[in-house]
Every structure is written in C-alpha cells, then in structure tokens.
Amino acid sequence: MFMRLLTRAVALACLLFLTLPLAVLIGASLTSTSYLRFPPEGVTLRWYTTVLTDQTYVHSFALSTILAASATAVALALAIPAALALARYDFPGKAAIASLLSAPMVLPYLVLGSALLQFTGYLGFAQTFAALLVGHVLIVTPFILKSLSGVLTRAHMELERASADLGATPWETFRLVTLPMMKPGLVSGTIFGFITSWINVELSMFNTTAVLNTIPVQLFNYVQYSVDPSIAAVSAITIFISILVIIVLDLVVGLDVFSDKQRSH
C-alpha cells in the first residue's frame, strides 16, 4: 500500500514538473505588461490579438503546418515499405541499410542543414519550399520508421501468411491484417514526425528566406532583437495546436491503441 501511494506521488510530482513550465508560459502570455512577467499583471488577450493579426506570424504558422503535414505524408509513404522490407526479409547489408536510414536521428541538424543548403544549391533549388520539404522528410522519416519497426515482428508476419493461406489477396491482407497491426506505430510515428518537423529550427534556418519563414525560425529571429509577451503568445498557440492535434487523433483513430497493444503483449 505504501509503495503504491509513493509511486502515485512520484508520478504526480513528475507530471507537475513537466506541466509547470507550460502553465508559466501560458500565464506570461496573458500579462498586460509590455514585458514578460509571471505571475501576469492583469489578464489580457492583447498579445494573442497582436500575433493573430500580424500577417508575418499567420504566414509562418500556415507554412509550418503545410510543411510538417507534407513532410509527414511523404515520410509515411517512404517509411511504410522500408519498414515492411526490413521486417520481412533478410538480405546482405540489411543492418547497414537500417543504420543508414536511422542516421538523421543522430546527426546534428546544423550539419544536415548546411549540407542540404550546399546540395540544393548545386541542383538549383536552394532556399525554396522544395528544399525545406526534402530536409524535413529526411529528419521525419527515421522517427516513423523506428515506430513501425517496433510493431512489425516475426509473429505479425505469420498472420500475413495465414491470411494468404485463407485466400486473401495481397491488397486484402495489407488492408485487413498488416495495416491494423501497424496502426500503433503509424499513429505514434505520425505524431513524432509532425512535431519534429514543426519545431525544427537548426535545419530550417539554412533554407528559409524573408518570405519563407517557418514559425520556429520566425521566433528565433525575433528574440534576437526583442522579447515581449507576443513570444509567449506564439508559444502558447503552438501548445494549443498540439493539444488539438492529439484530441483529433484520439477522436479519429483512438489513442487507446497503445494501451491495447501493451496489454496484448
């Protein structure tokens, strides 16, 4: 009994420790002062209005959303067949290929951004949306691949063979057997991939321009010259968007797939 209470107390303390900075950030975004302050002095939505009526911020939010969604979609199209191939087949160099596909997770994004700038410059499309998309697909794909690799096991492959033995076509097997098995990995990979793309600064700043700024790069440039509650308001909006995305995913696909998967193991 004591250990159970102690575990719950530690879990609650960790939860508070993780959420307290978010509460401070949101509180600072509501202050009526012209500088960051917590606890807020007065309560106002002035800084949210300032951000949402500033076309620069609106454009950056839209660009980051489109970029993150596009990069995640392309990464899914690349990671799904790659994960299936690595899970199903044994071939020479398999370990080396798996390590190569995971390399962007361990390489510094500054190095990747610099290399991408030189590569796209050589091909003639540096500092364009296409260059940003290539870079973000590069850093998002490993997260989705790792998430899928964790749910595709030899036991799951046996279910595919059983489906084929019962007369299902390859497409029916993929739709009715493989895809449901991949669902937890797809959901978690999509979430991590989207967030990774959304918050990226290091790689993005090499390929942005004055009119092609993602929201993290926009904030990075702004805080070098000015710090006011609008920064907290932008960060708070990002938090609200993240919460909204998770709620939508829960309504659409059901995030309880993770707990179901754990119970099945």
N, C-alpha and C positions, 0 to 999 in steps of 0.2 A: 504493500500500500504506500509506504513512504517513498519507495523508488518510483512508483507511478506518479505521485504528486511532484517529486523532484524533476522527473522527465518533462512533465507538463509545464512546470515553472521555467525550466531552461528553454523549452520550445517557445513559450510566450515571450521570454526575455529576448530571444534571438529575433522573433517576429517584430517586436517593438524596436529593436536596434536597427532592423532593416527598413522599417517604415517611417521612423522618426525623421530622417533626412528629407523624405518626400513631404511630410507634413510641414516641416520648416520651409521648404521651397514653395509650397502652395501658399502658406501663410505670408511669406515675403512678397508674393505676387499680388497680394490684396492690400498692401500698405498704401496709405495716402501720401507718404513722403516721396520725395524725388530721388531717394537713395534706398538701397536695400536695408531692410530693418525687420528683425524678428525679436519679440512679438510685433505684429504690424501695428502701426499707429493709425488707428481708424481702419475702416474697411471700404474699399472701392474697387470697381471693375475697370477703372480708368486705364490701367496698363494692358488689360485684355483688349479693350476697345482700340488702343493705340496700335497693338500688334495686328489685330484683325482688319484694321482699315489701312494698314501700310501694305501697299502692293508688292513691295520687295519681299516682305515676310510671307504674304499669301502665295506669291510665285514660288518661293523656296519650299514652302510646305507642299504645294502641288507637285513640284519637281521631285522632291524626296519620296513622296507617295508613289508617283508613277515609276520612278527609278527602282524603288525597293520592290514594288509589285512585279515589274517586268523582269528584274534580275532573279527574283524568286521563282517565277514561272519558267524562265529559261533553265535555271539551275535544276528544277524538278524534272524537266524534260531530259536533261543530261544525266542526272544522278540516278533516276529510276532504272534505266537499262544498265548503267555501270554497276549499281548495287546488285542487280539480279545476276549479271555475268560473274561478278566476284563471288557471289554466294553459291551459284550453281556449278561452276566449272573449275577444274584445276588445270593450270597451264603454266608453261615456263615463264618466269618473270612476274608471276601473279603478285607476290609480296612487294616487288619493286614498283609495280604499277599502282598498287593500293597506297604505298607510301608517297608516290608522286602526286596522286590525286588529293592526298591529305596535306601536302606540303604548304599550301597557302595558310593553313591554320597556325603554323609555327613560324613562318617567315614574317619579319616586321612589315607592317603595312606601308611604312615610309619607303622601304626598299622596293616593294611591289609597285607603289605609286610612281616612283622615279623611273623604274624600268618600263612601266606601262606608258609613261609620257614619251620616252625615247622610242619605244616600239610603235606607238600610234603616230608619232611624228614622222617616223620613217615611212609609214604607209599612207600618210597624208590625211589622217582624220583626228589629230590630237585636239584635246580640249573641246570635244563635241559630246553630245548625249550618247552617241555610239561608243565613244571611248570610255565614258563613265559606266555604261552598261557592261562592256567587256570586263572592266575591272571589278565591278560588283558581282557579276556572275562568277568570277574567279574566286572571290572570297566567300561567297554564299554556298557554292556547290559542295565544298567539303563538309559543312555542317549538316546538310541534307543527306549526303552520302553516309556519314557516320550514324545518323539517326536511323537510316534504313538498314544499314549493316547490322545494327543491334537487334532488329526484329526478324531478319531473314536468316533462319537457321536450317540445318540439315533436316530437322523434323518437319519444318514447313515445306521443304521441297518434296518430302514423302507425300504430303497431302496433295500436291500438284500432280504427282504420278498417279495417285489414287483417283483423282478427278479424270485424268486422261483415260485410265483403265475403265472407268464407268461410261466412257463415250463422249465426254465433253470436248468441244473444240478448243484449240489454244486460246482463242479470244474469250470463250466462256470460262475457261479455267482461270485466266488472268482476272476477269471481271468478278467472278463469284468466289474465287479462292485466294488468289495472290493479292489482289488489291485490298480486301478486308484484313488480311494478315499484315499488310504494310501500313494500315491506317494509323496506328500509334506513331510510327516513325515518320510518316508523311506530315501528320499534324505538328509534332514537335519540331521536325526539321523546317517546316514552313515558318513556324513562329520564330525560331532562332535565326533562320535565314533572313526573314523580313527585318527583324530587329537589328541584325548585324549590318545590313545594308543601310537602314535608316539612320543609325548613329555614327556611321563611319566618317571620320574626318581626315585621317592621315592619307589614305589613298585618294580620296575625292579631291583634296585641295590641289593636287597636281594637275587635275584635268578640268577644273572649273574656270569660269570667266566671270566678268562683271554681270553678265546677264544669264549665266548658267551656274547658279549657286544653290547647293543643297542647304537645308536648314542647319545642319551641324557646322558647315563651313561658314555660313552666314553669321552664326553666333560666334564662332571662333574669330572672325574678322571684326565683329562689333565690339567684343570685350577688350580688344587691344586699345581702343580709343575711348570707350565709355562703358560704365557699369551703372545700370539703373534697374528698377523693378520690371522693366519690359523683358529683361533677360529671364527673370524668374517666371514671368507670364508665358513666354515661349516654351520654357522647360515644362511648366505645368500643363500646357496644352498637349505637349508630347506625351506626358504621362496619361492624360485623359484619353488620347487617341489609342495608346497601348492597351488601356483597360477596355476600351470599346472594342478593339480588335479581338481580345480574348473572350469577351462576352459574346460577340458574333460567332466566333469559332465554337464556343460551347453550345450555342443555340443550333448551329448548322450541323456540326459533326459530333458534338458531345465530348468534352474533355475527360469524362469518366472512363474513356477507353484506356487511359493509362492505369487507373486503379484496377480495371478489369484484367488488363494484361498482367499486372503484378500478382493478382490473386490466382490467375491461371498457372503461373509458374510456381 
